[in-house]
Amino acid sequence: MSKHVAFFRYVNFGKLGSPTSKDLVDAFGGPDMARNHQTNGTIIFHSDTPKALTRAAVAKLRASGFSQEVIVRPLGDLVRIVAEQSVVPADEALHKIMVSFFDYCHTELPREVPFQSTNGLVETRRLTQQYAISACWIKRRTVGDATVLLERVLGVPVTSRTMGTLERLIKKYSSN
């Protein structure tokens, strides 16, 4: 069975309306098949039929009153994405590097990269039909939000994680 990662949109454990870690892991077959990574709705699971398992997991969660959207990617795709982070030089003064996931169905992307948010706090530097890599800055306690920028540009649901989160996930699960 291959490893996949489910990225739930706008889930933070302990936040009102969010499922618990146990809810998410159980929806994907329990602790023998799935693991939670951090507190942001990121689940690693084993499956030869990830689309079918995800549909069943979402149905279980909806039956329990949760409606968060989820985007699933093979773990191997994340390894390749993290390897591409050279779009952000290591010496650049950033708040964080974000990797955003979505399913954009159109053949042509709506913008050329790089492009920035109107407040200048986010710059998307890589954009495909399935993910984007963005640089984010912080100015006067305002943090750039790659998710909001990309949802406006693409018109589809987006969920984002820091590059550091993906690096830790790959380190922990790519060899297990």
Order of alpha helices (4+ residues) and beta strands (2+ residues): beta-alpha-beta-beta-alpha-beta-alpha-beta-beta-beta-beta-beta-beta-alpha-beta-alpha
